[in-house]
Every structure is written in C-alpha cells, then in structure tokens.
Amino acid sequence: MKKAIPYMIISALAFTFLNVFVKSLNSFSVYQIVFFRSVGSLFFTIPFLLKNRISLLGNQKGLLVIRSVVGLISMTLFFLSLKYIAMGTAVSIRYIAPIFAAFFALIILKEKVKLIQWMFFAIAFSGVVILKGFNTDMQIEGILFALVSAVFAGLVYITIRKIGNRDHPVVVVNYFMVISAVVGGLLSINGWINPKGQEWLILLSLGVFGYFAQLYMTKAMQVGETNQVAPLKYLEVIFTIIIGLIWFKEIYTLWSLVGILLIVLGLTLNVVTKSSKK
C-alpha cells in the first residue's frame, strides 16, 4: 500500500487535469478533442508495442473493435457533458458505470451480484436523482450525456472481461486510441479549428495525461489490495471539484454535494463488498 497510494493519487490528478483541459477547450468541437486525446496516447502505445514486439493487430480483433467503439461513444459523451455541467458532477455520474456493468454482467456473462451490492447501487443512483431533482439550474443535456456515457462505460468493462488476458492491455488501449483518432479526425473535418499558441500544447497533453492516468491506476491495482486501492480512484471527484471551484468558478449547491457524496459512498461500499473474500 505504500506504493499503491501515491500511484493512485498520481492517477487521480492526471485524470483531473485531463478533465480540466477538456473543459477549457470550449472553442473546439468534441470530435477534435477526441482526436487529439487519442493521438497523444498513440505516441506512447505504438512505440511500446513495437519495442516489445507485440502484434498491433491483437488476437481478438472483433472484441477489440467492439471495446474501442463503445469506449469511443462513452468518451465522446463524457466530453460533451463537460460543456454543460460542472466537472465534479459529470465525473461523479460517469462513475456509476459499475451499476450498468453489473447489470450487463448478469445478463451477458451470467455473473451473480450480491443483494447488498444492489442496495449500494441504489444509494449511488439516488445521488444522481438528487443531483438533478433538487438542482433546477442544472442542464438536463449534461446529465443525460454523462448518464449515457456511464452506460457505455459499463459495456466497456464487460467487453474487457470477455477479452481477458488473451490480449495485452496496451493492445486493447492502442485499438481504442487508433479507432478514436480515425473517427474523431473524420468527424472534426467540417468544424476543424486550427489551434494557436498554447492550444497545441493543451490539446496534445490530453493524451499524455490520459495515458499516465491509466498507467498509474494499473500500477496501483497491481501492488495493492483492490478493496483498499479502488476507492482511492474517487479522489478524482474531490480534486475535480476543488479545481473547478478555483479555476472555473463552478458553483455546487448543498444538494449537489449531497448527491455526489451518495454516489461516491455507494460505489465505494460496492467495491469493498465485491472485493471481500466473504
């Protein structure tokens, strides 16, 4: 845990700055942001695969493409949600993906879900209801984009489980980034805006932050116990709220904070329960 905690903190900070920079790129279309986010990561994934002589095509091409497509939809919708609602709110809603993953696992993978886990899911989902139901100023488009993003993120989890260890994790990520770069690039042609000055640095840094966020989260999971490490990923919510308050002057009502707290509490309890040996 001595190594896992700093790894998870680095990961949460990297995810937070990724969110912050996406939020700051208001003048660019979401497709152009997706394109640069993907291209930036390819600078890391392709050299890694070539250096280690790992096939870029992978073994399970069909599943790799499906994972990439659902991941692309989830990422695009999440980036869209950041244009409508506060970052902390969008991040919190996206994190309810395990609820949908459990539902899909029940249907597709025939996995069993403990009754108490559904109770914790209900706590987390009640947080989403509170976020919108008691906050009339919040734009419904942003809530819906984040919610549907979480649904597709749930499908990402299921697809990755189906892939298992038959393909290297970097191959999975590389497929995702290649497809996202191609689709994002094509869809951004009509509304393309040429970056100026520091905008180039910000756009290209999206892939860097995304890559290191995933890398250090994986490292943390490898060296620490899941039920102790996984809840630390919700530090991203706290970091995002703090930076949103300072940088973008975002406003969170008492009900917003209650909703976010319920989401984080419900999902943390689920992680601990699911990871326990009992």
Secondary structure, DSSP 8 states (H G I E B T S, - for coil): -TTHHHHHHHHHHHHHHHHHHHHH-TTS-HHHHHHHHHHHHHHHHHHHHHHTT--SS-S-HHHHHHHHHHHHHHHHHHHHHTTTS-HHHHHHHHTTHHHHHHHHIIIII-----HHHHHHHHHHHHHHHHHHHT-TTS-HHHHHHHHHHHHHHHHHHHHHHHHTTSS-HHHHHHHHHHHHHHHHHHHTSTT-----THHHHHHHHHHHHHHHHHHHHHHHHHHS-HHHHGGGGGHHHHHHHHHHHHHS-----HHHHHHHHHHHHHHHHHHHHHHS--
